Amino acid sequence: MASLCFTSATPNPNFPQSKSKKSLKLTQTHLTELNENDKNYPTLYKSYFHSISSLCKERRIQEAVDLLTQMESEDLQIGPEIYGELLQGCVYERAIHTGQQIHARILKNGDFFARNEYIDTKLVIFYAKCDVLDVANRLFFRLRVKNVFSWAAVIGLNCRMGFNEEALIGLVEMQEMGIFPDNFVVPNVLKACGALALVGVGRTVHGYTLKVGFDGCVFVGSSLIDMYGKCGFLDDARKVFDGMIERNVVAWNSMIVSYVQNGLNEEAIKVFHEMRSEGIELTRVSLMSFLSASANLDALEEGKQGHAIAIIGGLELDNIFGSSILNFYSKVGLIEDAELAFSIIVEKDIVTWNLLISSYVRHGLVEKAFNMCHLMKSKNLRFDCVTLASILAAAADTSNLKLGKEGHCYCIRNNLESDVVVASSIVDMYAKCERIDDAKGVFNSITNRDIVTWNILLAAYADFGLSGEALRIFYQMQLEGVSPNVISWNSVILGFLRNGQLDEAKDMFSQMQSLGVQPNVITWTTLIAGLVQNGHGNEAILVFQNMQEAGIKPSAASITCALSACKDVASLRNGRAFHGYVTRRDLCLLTPIATSLVDMYGKCGNTHQAKRVFDMVLTKELPLYNAMISGYALHGQAVEALALYKYLQKEGIDPDNITFTNLLYACNHAGLINEGLELFCSMISKHCVNPSMEHYGCVVSLLCRCGNLDEALRLVVKMPYDPDAHIIGSLLAACRAHHEIELADYLSKHLLQLEPENPGNYVAISNAYAAAGSWNEVSKVRDLMKEKGLRKYPGCSWIQIGEEVHVFLAGDRSHSNTEEIYAILASLGMEMRFNAEILCS
């Protein structure tokens, strides 16, 4: 296709031309008078012809046919030009049945008309414009002489029907016959290039338009903009747009639509404002594209402005334009405004209903979505594939297996399960309801599996950490001729990471690059998050740096994962670097990033800096409060944590279970028994938060630390959970302080049953027996540890200097600067003792 050879051709002499507003009206009485008074046949025929032609142009096709009937009744010889005018009139009105009647009359009048080149061409144009593909093609192939008009009609028909390859093949055949495209053919050819993303062929056509002088044609220019936009070459589209001598509303709309389709929503809004400043009258397409760009940017004010322009311009909220406004309000989260737009749409079709239902599902308003479905049924509207996909998505998001099965049954009863979108939604529903076998069963029953369906099943296995099965599916899809895309690779990598197979995940990451599949931001973020979750924080930070070097712009999720890595390895230096990065890009006030910064600074020991970031955010949400309270709790600043909790309540924000976990942890470390118990009671009675095992563990630990072993035991007996190792460990530590040897013996056995391979438990039990003086039991515990090959790994401290991390254990003398370090420690010890003696004297 790229080697298409275009030669000069004369542009269509009829382009551009304006349609005459005048019409010649010839009544039946007038014709009768002509017949009586003027026996000149050519004059009479000419009058009939002009009358029929005028009626057709005025779209009064039935009156024109009546005149034809009158001519036949008067035995007037009817020429091909009259049939041609009538067929053209049927084209204007897309009057398929009337056109077929005229075709029948032509056939009835014999081969003179049926084999007339002019009539044959008009018939091809008529059937093509009315989208009757089979008849148009059959007539076209029968044509003895194919001209530019018949080629234009058939190429345009193929484009409208989505047969873009056939349209381009027609272009080649047309040239081989020595017929060159005019300014009606070129826009259709460019449309086919855009649909197939064949920018090379499109550029060849562009060169042809410049060669023959079509570059001044506004319709060709608009088609070039549309083609380059669909192929993703926005700079070329803009060059065409800026170079146009005349730009009509179609050209402006093509530029705006191209920007929106390629995610350049800000540029689309700029062009829209330029269009208004130029005084170009806005159309529905202009406003719909503007609303779409505003929705994608979450630009509330701009979208409302577009709605206001539509109201002032008197644009009726039909099902298409109304759906665009509804979509905008639902995307920016203004569901009530979306509902209002829905209520005033003049004629609601199934698309409009589906749009509101899917909006409800997307915002978690599942009950409202179901109510809309019931209302649809009450109005005798049948669910289509989109409706079912929304219902199944709601079932998947809420893990409502019962609802999902009902939706599946409806699909089977109404023969909708063969639709690939619906089938994919069923697979996704079963997977998210943790019925992976059912998901696989539905998947196996799908005959026309596409890449989306394969990716849904891949993602399901990956989410469950079933990396082996995910990899098998990955290879199976290739054996069945489906090439994996970047989403497929992402799922396999995720599956390995979920299963802790870091080397395999990194190997897949390298493989996809070597095969020419470029990792996207989700790929990089998945790898970073997986490394963090598997305790490889330093490596995660390096991967983040590699992502930047690869030219991938990090997302908010990427940055929060990187900050989590800094938090996990307590790398304040890297955390500050990330803080600088997000500050330079004006990202630090985004709630997820600000929350991660506060959490990172808190975990790295800098609560002062965490508070500075916290104070910078004007509109604070609960996760940000939780991160700050957690930072205070971690460093024993219980008073500050409780004060922030009171401020949170004052602001009208309801605390959640994470809030109370952090507060109870703070009270536990500070020994604030009364405050902790009060919080625990308030959590249940006032805030209706059901206490988890972690909450009970904090309170038990608090009671044990304060010497209330009996109260702690009573709470353990009453709680609705079997105590975990953490709670038993707290009780065991309290037994050591109270010399409760019998209870300690009972708890020890229970603890070892829960975690038989945890060396810390053996040390805790040994310490409890040692405190009670039961040295024989201490010896037994130590011997048991040796038998199992367990050893307690000591805690360590570390400090980062430059790029190097220095790790220290208690009594460690392995560091290369050990002598110097211990000398400084000895010097500091002597100085401290000296100062203490001065203070005491």
C-alpha positions in Angstrom: 0.0 0.0 0.0 2.8 2.4 0.8 4.0 2.3 -2.8 0.7 3.6 -4.2 1.4 5.8 -7.2 -0.9 8.8 -7.5 -0.8 11.0 -10.7 -2.4 14.3 -11.4 -6.0 14.4 -12.1 -8.5 17.2 -12.6 -10.5 17.9 -9.5 -14.2 17.4 -9.6 -15.6 20.4 -11.5 -18.7 20.3 -9.4 -16.8 20.9 -6.2 -17.4 23.1 -4.4 -20.8 24.3 -5.5 -23.8 25.5 -3.5 -27.2 24.0 -3.8 -29.8 26.3 -5.4 -32.5 27.3 -3.0 -34.9 28.0 -5.9 -37.3 25.3 -7.1 -39.5 25.1 -10.1 -43.0 24.2 -9.2 -45.2 22.9 -12.1 -48.7 21.9 -11.2 -50.8 19.3 -12.9 -53.1 22.0 -14.3 -50.2 23.9 -15.7 -48.9 20.8 -17.4 -52.2 20.1 -18.9 -52.4 23.6 -20.3 -49.0 23.2 -21.8 -50.0 20.0 -23.4 -53.0 21.6 -24.9 -51.5 24.9 -26.0 -48.0 23.9 -26.8 -47.5 20.8 -28.9 -43.8 21.1 -28.9 -42.7 17.9 -27.3 -39.1 19.0 -26.3 -40.5 21.9 -24.3 -43.0 19.8 -22.5 -40.4 17.2 -21.7 -38.0 19.8 -20.4 -40.7 21.2 -18.2 -41.4 17.8 -16.7 -37.7 17.2 -16.2 -37.2 20.5 -14.4 -40.3 19.9 -12.2 -39.1 16.4 -11.2 -35.6 17.7 -10.6 -36.8 20.5 -8.4 -39.1 18.3 -6.4 -36.3 15.8 -5.8 -33.9 18.5 -4.6 -36.6 19.8 -2.2 -36.9 16.2 -1.0 -40.5 15.9 -2.1 -39.8 12.5 -3.7 -43.3 11.2 -3.8 -44.6 14.2 -5.7 -41.8 13.7 -8.2 -42.8 10.0 -8.6 -46.4 11.1 -9.2 -45.2 13.3 -12.1 -43.3 10.3 -13.5 -46.6 8.3 -13.3 -48.4 11.2 -15.1 -45.8 11.2 -17.9 -46.2 7.4 -18.4 -50.0 7.9 -18.5 -49.6 10.5 -21.3 -47.3 8.1 -23.2 -44.4 10.5 -23.0 -41.0 8.9 -23.7 -39.0 9.0 -20.5 -35.3 9.5 -20.8 -32.5 8.2 -18.5 -31.9 11.6 -17.0 -35.3 11.6 -15.4 -34.7 8.2 -13.7 -31.3 9.6 -12.7 -32.9 12.6 -11.0 -35.4 10.4 -9.2 -32.7 8.0 -7.9 -30.7 11.1 -6.7 -33.8 12.3 -4.9 -34.1 8.9 -3.2 -30.5 9.3 -2.2 -31.2 12.6 -0.5 -34.0 11.0 1.6 -32.4 7.5 1.8 -35.8 6.4 0.5 -34.8 2.8 -0.2 -38.3 1.4 -1.0 -39.1 4.2 -3.4 -35.7 3.7 -5.1 -36.4 0.0 -5.5 -39.7 0.8 -7.1 -38.0 3.1 -9.6 -35.4 0.4 -10.2 -38.3 -2.0 -11.0 -39.7 0.5 -13.5 -36.3 0.8 -15.2 -36.1 -3.0 -15.5 -39.6 -3.1 -16.9 -38.7 -0.7 -19.7 -36.2 -3.0 -21.1 -32.5 -3.2 -21.8 -32.2 0.3 -23.2 -32.5 1.6 -19.6 -31.3 -1.4 -17.7 -28.0 -1.4 -19.6 -27.6 2.4 -19.8 -24.2 3.5 -18.4 -25.7 6.6 -16.8 -28.6 4.7 -15.1 -26.3 1.9 -14.0 -24.0 4.4 -12.3 -26.9 6.1 -10.6 -28.2 2.8 -9.3 -24.8 1.9 -7.9 -24.7 5.3 -6.1 -28.3 4.9 -4.8 -27.8 1.5 -3.3 -24.3 2.4 -2.0 -25.6 5.6 -0.3 -28.5 3.5 1.2 -25.9 1.0 2.6 -27.3 -2.0 0.6 -23.9 -3.6 0.3 -24.8 -6.8 -1.7 -26.9 -5.1 -4.4 -24.4 -2.2 -4.7 -21.5 -4.5 -5.2 -23.4 -6.7 -7.6 -24.4 -3.8 -9.8 -20.9 -2.2 -9.5 -19.2 -5.4 -10.8 -21.7 -5.5 -13.7 -20.8 -2.0 -14.8 -19.2 -2.0 -18.2 -17.7 1.4 -17.6 -16.7 2.4 -14.0 -16.2 6.1 -13.5 -15.0 8.1 -10.6 -18.5 8.5 -9.3 -19.3 4.8 -9.1 -15.8 4.2 -7.5 -16.5 7.0 -4.9 -19.8 5.4 -4.0 -18.5 1.9 -3.5 -15.3 3.0 -1.6 -17.5 5.2 0.6 -19.9 2.3 1.2 -17.0 0.0 2.3 -15.7 2.6 4.7 -19.1 3.1 6.3 -19.6 -0.6 6.6 -16.2 -1.0 8.2 -14.6 -2.9 5.3 -11.6 -0.6 5.2 -9.2 -3.0 3.6 -11.7 -3.4 0.7 -11.9 0.4 0.4 -8.1 0.6 0.0 -8.0 -2.3 -2.5 -10.7 -0.4 -4.4 -8.4 2.6 -4.5 -5.6 0.5 -6.0 -7.9 -1.1 -8.6 -9.3 2.3 -9.5 -5.9 3.7 -10.3 -5.0 0.6 -12.3 -7.9 1.3 -14.5 -6.6 4.9 -15.1 -9.2 6.6 -12.9 -7.8 8.9 -10.3 -9.4 9.8 -7.0 -11.2 13.1 -6.7 -12.0 15.2 -3.6 -14.9 12.9 -2.8 -12.9 9.7 -2.9 -9.9 11.0 -1.0 -11.7 11.7 2.3 -13.1 8.1 2.3 -9.6 6.7 1.6 -8.2 8.8 4.5 -10.9 7.5 6.7 -9.9 3.9 5.9 -6.3 4.7 6.6 -7.2 6.1 10.0 -9.4 3.1 10.9 -6.5 0.7 10.0 -3.8 3.0 11.5 -1.9 2.9 8.2 -0.2 6.2 8.5 2.2 5.4 5.7 -0.6 5.0 3.2 -2.2 8.1 4.7 1.0 10.1 4.1 1.0 8.9 0.4 -2.6 10.1 0.0 -1.6 13.4 1.7 1.2 13.8 -0.9 -1.3 13.2 -3.7 -3.7 15.9 -2.4 -0.8 18.4 -2.4 0.2 17.4 -5.9 -3.3 17.8 -7.5 -4.2 20.9 -5.5 -6.8 19.4 -3.1 -5.0 20.9 -0.1 -7.3 23.9 -0.3 -10.4 21.7 0.1 -11.7 22.0 3.6 -13.2 18.5 3.5 -9.9 16.9 2.5 -8.1 18.9 5.2 -10.5 17.8 7.8 -10.1 14.1 6.7 -6.3 14.5 6.9 -6.6 15.8 10.5 -8.9 12.9 11.4 -6.5 10.3 9.8 -3.4 11.6 11.6 -5.3 11.8 14.8 -6.5 8.2 14.6 -3.0 7.1 13.8 -1.6 9.0 16.8 0.4 11.6 14.9 -0.9 14.7 16.5 1.9 17.0 15.4 1.1 16.2 11.7 -2.6 16.7 12.4 -1.9 20.1 13.9 0.3 21.1 10.9 -2.5 20.3 8.5 -4.9 22.2 10.8 -2.7 25.3 11.1 -2.0 25.2 7.3 -5.6 25.3 6.2 -6.6 28.5 4.4 -10.3 27.9 5.3 -11.4 26.0 8.5 -15.0 25.1 8.9 -16.6 23.6 12.0 -15.7 20.1 10.8 -12.0 20.9 10.7 -12.2 22.4 14.2 -14.1 19.4 15.5 -11.6 16.9 13.9 -8.7 18.6 15.7 -10.5 18.6 19.1 -11.6 14.9 18.7 -8.1 13.9 17.7 -6.7 15.4 20.9 -9.3 13.7 23.0 -8.8 10.3 21.4 -5.1 10.5 22.1 -5.5 11.6 25.8 -4.3 15.2 25.1 -7.3 16.6 26.9 -5.8 20.0 27.9 -4.9 20.7 24.3 -8.5 19.8 23.2 -9.9 22.3 25.7 -7.4 25.0 24.3 -8.6 24.4 20.8 -12.2 24.6 21.9 -11.6 28.0 23.4 -9.8 29.1 20.3 -12.8 27.9 18.3 -15.1 30.0 20.4 -12.8 33.1 20.1 -12.8 32.7 16.3 -16.6 32.9 16.4 -17.1 29.4 14.9 -20.6 28.1 15.7 -20.4 25.2 18.0 -22.0 21.9 17.1 -23.0 18.9 19.2 -19.7 17.2 18.3 -17.8 20.2 19.5 -19.5 20.2 22.9 -19.5 16.4 23.3 -15.7 16.4 22.7 -15.2 19.3 25.1 -17.3 17.5 27.8 -15.3 14.3 27.2 -12.0 16.2 27.7 -13.3 17.9 30.8 -14.5 14.6 32.2 -11.1 13.0 31.6 -9.3 15.8 33.4 -11.9 15.9 36.2 -12.3 19.6 35.1 -15.6 20.4 36.9 -15.8 24.1 36.0 -15.0 23.6 32.3 -17.6 20.8 32.0 -20.2 22.9 33.6 -19.3 25.7 31.2 -19.9 23.3 28.3 -23.3 22.4 29.7 -24.2 26.1 30.1 -23.2 26.8 26.5 -25.5 24.0 25.3 -28.4 25.4 27.3 -27.8 28.9 26.0 -27.5 27.6 22.5 -30.8 25.8 22.8 -29.4 22.4 22.1 -31.9 19.7 22.9 -30.8 17.0 25.3 -31.5 14.1 23.0 -30.2 10.6 23.8 -26.8 11.2 22.2 -25.9 14.7 23.5 -27.7 14.1 26.8 -25.6 10.9 27.3 -22.5 13.0 26.9 -23.5 15.4 29.6 -24.6 12.5 31.8 -21.2 10.8 31.3 -19.4 14.0 32.3 -21.2 14.4 35.6 -20.9 10.7 36.5 -17.1 10.7 35.7 -16.5 13.8 38.0 -18.5 12.2 40.7 -21.6 14.4 40.6 -24.1 11.6 40.6 -27.0 13.8 41.5 -26.3 16.1 38.5 -26.0 13.0 36.3 -29.4 11.8 37.6 -30.9 15.2 36.8 -29.5 15.1 33.3 -30.9 11.7 32.8 -34.4 12.8 34.0 -34.6 15.6 31.4 -33.3 13.7 28.4 -36.1 13.8 25.9 -35.9 10.3 24.5 -34.0 7.8 26.5 -32.6 4.8 24.7 -30.9 1.7 26.1 -27.5 3.5 25.8 -28.7 6.2 28.2 -30.0 3.8 30.7 -26.8 1.7 30.6 -24.7 4.8 31.1 -26.4 5.7 34.4 -26.4 2.1 35.6 -22.6 1.8 34.9 -22.0 5.1 36.6 -23.7 3.8 39.7 -21.6 0.6 39.6 -18.4 2.6 39.1 -19.1 4.7 42.2 -20.1 1.8 44.4 -23.9 2.6 44.4 -24.9 -0.9 43.6 -28.3 -0.7 45.2 -29.2 2.3 42.9 -27.9 0.4 39.9 -30.2 -2.5 40.7 -33.2 -0.1 41.2 -32.5 1.3 37.7 -32.5 -2.2 36.3 -35.9 -2.9 37.9 -37.2 0.4 36.5 -35.9 -0.6 33.0 -37.8 -3.9 33.2 -41.0 -2.0 34.3 -40.7 0.1 31.1 -40.4 -3.1 29.0 -36.8 -2.4 28.1 -34.7 -5.5 27.6 -31.3 -5.8 29.1 -28.5 -5.9 26.5 -24.9 -6.9 26.7 -23.8 -3.6 28.3 -26.5 -3.8 30.9 -25.5 -7.4 31.8 -21.8 -6.4 31.9 -22.6 -3.7 34.4 -24.6 -6.0 36.6 -21.9 -8.6 36.5 -19.3 -6.0 37.3 -21.4 -4.9 40.4 -21.5 -8.6 41.5 -17.7 -8.9 41.0 -16.9 -5.7 42.9 -19.1 -6.7 45.9 -18.2 -10.4 45.7 -21.9 -11.1 45.4 -21.9 -14.6 44.0 -25.7 -15.0 44.2 -26.3 -11.9 42.0 -23.5 -13.0 39.6 -25.2 -16.4 39.1 -28.5 -14.7 38.5 -26.9 -12.5 35.8 -25.2 -15.6 34.3 -28.6 -17.4 34.2 -30.2 -14.4 32.5 -27.5 -14.4 29.9 -28.1 -18.1 29.1 -31.9 -17.7 28.9 -31.5 -14.7 26.5 -28.7 -16.2 24.4 -26.3 -13.4 25.5 -23.5 -15.7 26.8 -22.0 -15.9 23.4 -21.2 -12.2 23.4 -17.5 -11.9 24.1 -17.9 -8.9 26.4 -20.6 -10.6 28.5 -18.7 -13.8 28.6 -15.6 -12.0 29.8 -17.6 -10.3 32.5 -18.9 -13.7 33.7 -15.3 -15.0 33.9 -14.3 -11.9 35.8 -17.2 -12.2 38.2 -16.5 -15.8 39.1 -12.8 -15.0 39.6 -13.5 -12.1 41.9 -15.9 -14.2 43.8 -13.0 -16.7 44.3 -14.6 -19.3 42.2 -11.6 -19.8 39.9 -12.8 -23.2 38.6 -16.1 -21.8 37.5 -14.3 -18.9 35.8 -12.1 -21.4 33.9 -15.3 -23.5 33.0 -17.0 -20.4 31.5 -13.7 -19.5 29.7 -13.4 -22.9 28.1 -17.0 -22.6 26.8 -16.2 -19.4 24.9 -15.6 -20.1 21.2 -14.4 -16.6 20.1 -11.9 -15.8 22.9 -10.2 -12.5 22.3 -7.1 -11.0 24.0 -9.4 -9.3 26.7 -10.9 -12.7 27.7 -7.4 -14.3 28.0 -6.1 -11.4 30.1 -9.1 -11.6 32.5 -8.3 -15.3 33.2 -4.6 -14.5 33.4 -5.2 -11.7 35.9 -7.4 -14.1 38.0 -4.7 -16.7 38.4 -2.1 -13.9 39.1 -4.3 -12.4 41.8 -4.4 -15.7 43.6 -0.6 -16.1 43.2 -1.1 -19.2 41.0 2.0 -18.3 39.0 2.4 -21.8 37.4 -1.2 -21.8 36.1 -0.9 -18.2 34.9 2.3 -19.1 33.0 0.5 -22.1 31.4 -2.4 -19.9 30.2 0.2 -17.4 28.9 1.8 -20.0 26.7 -1.6 -21.6 25.7 -2.9 -18.3 24.4 0.1 -18.0 22.1 -0.4 -21.6 20.8 -4.0 -20.6 19.9 -2.7 -17.7 17.8 -3.4 -14.9 20.3 -0.3 -12.7 20.8 0.1 -11.5 24.4 0.1 -7.7 25.0 1.7 -5.7 27.8 -1.3 -6.5 30.0 -0.7 -10.2 29.6 3.0 -9.8 30.6 2.0 -7.7 33.6 -0.3 -10.4 34.9 2.4 -13.1 34.6 4.9 -10.9 36.4 2.3 -10.1 39.1 1.6 -13.8 39.6 5.3 -14.5 40.3 5.5 -11.6 42.7 2.4 -12.7 44.6 4.0 -16.1 45.0 7.3 -14.6 46.1 9.2 -15.7 43.0 11.2 -12.5 42.5 13.8 -14.0 40.1 11.2 -15.4 37.8 9.3 -12.0 37.8 12.5 -10.2 36.9 13.3 -12.7 34.2 9.8 -12.2 32.6 10.4 -8.4 32.8 13.7 -8.9 30.9 12.0 -11.3 28.4 9.3 -8.9 27.4 11.8 -6.2 26.6 13.9 -8.5 24.5 10.8 -9.5 22.5 10.0 -5.8 21.8 7.2 -5.4 24.3 7.9 -2.2 26.1 7.0 -2.2 29.8 4.4 0.5 30.6 4.0 2.4 33.9 1.8 -0.4 35.3 4.6 -3.0 34.6 7.2 -0.9 36.4 4.8 -0.1 39.3 3.9 -3.8 39.6 7.6 -4.8 39.9 8.3 -2.0 42.4 5.3 -2.9 44.6 6.2 -6.6 44.4 9.8 -6.0 45.5 8.6 -3.8 48.4 6.1 -6.5 49.5 8.8 -9.1 49.5 11.2 -7.1 51.6 13.5 -5.8 48.8 13.1 -2.1 49.4 16.5 -1.0 48.2 16.1 -2.9 45.0 12.6 -1.3 44.5 14.2 2.1 44.7 16.7 1.2 42.1 13.9 -0.1 39.8 12.1 3.3 40.2 15.3 5.0 39.1 15.6 2.7 36.1 12.0 3.5 35.2 12.8 7.2 35.0 15.9 6.5 32.9 13.7 4.5 30.5 11.6 7.7 30.0 8.5 6.4 31.8 6.7 9.1 33.7 5.9 7.7 37.2 2.3 7.6 38.3 1.0 8.4 41.8 1.0 4.7 42.5 4.6 4.3 41.4 5.6 7.1 43.8 3.7 5.8 46.7 5.3 2.3 46.2 8.8 3.9 46.1 8.0 5.9 49.3 6.9 2.6 50.9 10.3 1.2 50.0 12.0 4.1 51.7 9.9 3.5 54.8 10.6 -0.2 55.0 14.4 0.3 54.8 14.2 3.5 56.9 16.1 5.4 54.2 15.4 9.0 55.1 17.9 10.1 52.5 16.0 8.5 49.6 12.7 9.5 51.1 13.8 13.2 51.0 14.9 12.8 47.4 11.4 11.5 46.5 9.9 14.4 48.4 11.9 16.8 46.3 10.8 15.0 43.2 7.1 15.3 43.9 7.5 18.9 45.1 9.1 19.9 41.8 6.2 18.4 39.9 3.5 19.8 42.2 2.4 16.3 43.2 2.9 16.5 47.0 -0.6 17.8 47.7 -2.3 14.8 46.2 -3.8 12.8 49.0 -2.2 9.4 48.2 1.3 11.0 47.8 0.9 13.3 50.9 -0.2 10.3 52.9 2.8 8.2 51.8 5.1 11.1 52.6 3.7 11.5 56.1 3.9 7.7 56.6 7.5 7.6 55.3 8.8 10.4 57.5 7.0 8.9 60.5 8.5 5.5 60.0 11.9 7.0 59.4 11.8 8.8 62.7 11.2 12.4 61.5 7.8 13.2 63.0 8.5 16.9 62.7 8.8 16.7 58.9 5.8 14.4 58.8 3.8 17.1 60.6 5.0 19.8 58.1 3.7 17.7 55.2 0.5 17.0 57.1 -0.1 20.7 57.7 0.5 21.6 54.0 -2.6 19.6 52.9 -5.6 21.9 53.1 -8.3 19.3 52.6 -7.4 16.4 54.8 -8.9 12.9 54.4 -8.9 10.1 56.9 -5.9 8.2 55.5 -3.7 11.3 56.0 -4.9 11.5 59.7 -4.2 7.8 60.2 -0.6 8.2 58.8 0.1 11.1 61.2 -1.4 9.3 64.2 0.7 6.2 63.3 3.9 8.3 63.2 3.1 9.7 66.7 2.2 6.2 68.0 5.4 4.7 66.7 7.6 7.2 68.6 5.7 7.1 71.8 4.0 10.5 71.3 0.6 9.3 72.6 -0.5 12.8 73.8 0.0 14.2 70.3 -1.8 11.2 68.8 -4.8 11.6 71.1 -4.9 15.4 70.4 -5.0 14.8 66.6 -7.8 12.2 67.2 -9.9 14.8 68.9 -9.2 17.3 66.1 -10.2 14.7 63.6 -13.6 14.2 65.3 -14.0 18.0 65.5 -13.6 18.2 61.7 -16.5 15.7 61.4 -14.4 12.8 60.0 -15.4 9.4 61.3 -12.4 7.3 62.5 -12.1 3.7 61.2 -10.5 0.5 62.5 -7.0 1.7 61.4 -7.4 4.9 63.4 -8.2 2.9 66.6 -5.4 0.4 66.0 -2.8 3.3 65.9 -4.4 5.0 68.9 -4.4 1.8 71.0 -0.8 1.2 69.9 0.1 4.7 71.1 -1.6 4.2 74.5 0.1 0.8 74.8 3.6 2.2 74.4 2.9 5.1 76.7 1.2 3.0 79.4 -2.0 5.1 79.2 -4.4 2.4 80.5 -7.4 4.5 81.2 -7.2 6.4 77.8 -6.7 3.1 76.0 -9.7 1.4 77.6 -11.9 4.4 77.0 -10.9 4.4 73.3 -11.7 0.7 73.1 -15.2 1.2 74.6 -15.8 4.3 72.4 -14.8 2.4 69.3 -17.5 -0.2 69.9 -20.3 1.9 71.4 -20.0 5.2 69.7 -18.4 4.5 66.4 -19.8 1.0 65.8 -16.4 -0.4 64.8 -16.1 -4.1 65.4 -12.9 -4.8 67.2 -10.5 -7.1 65.3 -7.9 -9.4 66.7 -5.3 -6.6 66.4 -7.5 -4.3 68.6 -7.9 -7.0 71.2 -4.1 -7.6 71.1 -3.3 -4.0 71.7 -5.7 -3.8 74.8 -4.4 -7.2 76.2 -0.8 -5.9 75.8 -1.7 -2.6 77.4 -3.3 -4.4 80.4 -0.3 -6.8 80.7 2.2 -4.0 80.6 0.4 -2.2 83.4 0.3 -5.4 85.6 -3.4 -6.2 85.1 -3.0 -9.8 84.2 -6.3 -10.9 85.6 -8.2 -8.2 83.5 -6.2 -9.2 80.4 -7.2 -12.9 80.9 -10.9 -12.0 81.3 -10.7 -10.0 78.1 -9.1 -12.9 76.2 -11.8 -15.3 77.5 -14.6 -12.9 76.3 -13.3 -12.0 72.9 -14.9 -13.7 69.9 -11.5 -15.0 68.5 -9.1 -17.7 69.5 -6.0 -15.8 70.8 -3.1 -15.5 68.3 0.6 -15.7 69.0 0.9 -12.0 69.7 -1.8 -12.1 72.5 -0.3 -15.3 74.0 3.1 -13.7 73.9 1.8 -10.6 75.8 0.2 -12.9 78.5 3.4 -14.9 78.7 5.5 -11.8 79.3 3.0 -10.8 82.1 3.4 -14.2 83.6 7.1 -13.7 83.8 6.6 -10.5 85.8 4.1 -12.1 88.2 5.9 -15.5 88.5 2.8 -17.3 87.3 4.6 -20.5 86.4 1.5 -22.8 85.9 -0.2 -20.3 83.5 3.1 -19.7 81.8 3.5 -23.5 81.3 0.0 -23.7 79.7 0.5 -20.7 77.5 3.9 -22.0 76.4 2.5 -25.2 75.0 -0.3 -23.3 73.2 2.2 -20.8 71.7 4.5 -23.5 70.4 1.5 -25.2 68.7 0.7 -21.9 66.9 4.2 -21.0 65.8 6.5 -24.0 66.3 9.2 -22.5 64.0 9.4 -19.1 65.5 12.7 -18.9 67.6 11.4 -15.7 69.3 8.7 -17.7 71.0 11.3 -20.2 72.5 13.3 -17.3 73.9 10.2 -15.7 75.4 9.2 -19.0 77.1 12.8 -19.5 78.3 12.8 -16.0 79.8 9.5 -16.7 81.6 10.9 -19.9 83.2 14.2 -18.2 84.1 12.3 -15.4 85.9 10.5 -18.0 88.0 13.8 -19.8 88.7 12.8 -23.0 86.7 16.2 -23.6 85.3 15.4 -27.2 84.3 12.6 -25.9 82.1 15.0 -23.3 80.7 17.4 -26.0 79.7 14.7 -28.1 78.1 13.6 -25.1 76.0 17.1 -24.4 74.9 17.7 -28.1 74.0 14.4 -28.1 72.0 15.7 -25.1 70.0 18.9 -26.9 69.2 17.0 -30.0 68.1 14.9 -27.9 65.7 18.0 -26.0 64.5 16.5 -22.7 65.5 18.4 -19.7 66.6 17.3 -16.2 67.6 18.6 -13.6 65.1 19.6 -10.5 67.0 18.2 -7.2 66.2 20.4 -4.7 64.3 20.8 -1.0 63.7 22.1 0.6 60.6 23.1 4.0 59.2 23.4 5.1 55.6 26.4 7.2 54.7 26.5 8.2 51.0 25.5 5.2 49.0 26.7 2.7 51.6 24.5 1.2 54.4 26.4 0.2 57.6 24.7 -2.5 59.8 25.6 -3.1 63.5 24.6 -6.0 65.9 25.0 -6.0 69.6 28.6 -6.7 70.5 29.5 -6.7 66.8 33.2 -6.3 66.0 33.1 -7.2 62.3 33.0 -3.7 60.9 36.2 -2.5 59.1 36.3 0.6 61.4 35.6 -1.3 64.6 38.7 0.0 66.5 37.8 3.6 65.7 34.1 3.1 66.5 34.8 1.5 69.9 37.4 4.2 70.7 34.8 6.9 70.1 32.2 5.0 72.1 34.7 4.7 75.0 35.4 8.5 74.8 31.7 9.3 74.8 31.2 7.0 77.8 33.9 8.7 79.8 32.6 12.2 78.9 29.1 11.2 80.0 30.3 9.7 83.3 32.4 12.9 83.9 29.4 15.1 83.3 27.2 13.0 85.5 29.7 13.3 88.4 29.7 17.1 88.0 26.0 17.2 88.1 25.9 15.1 91.3 28.5 17.0 93.1 
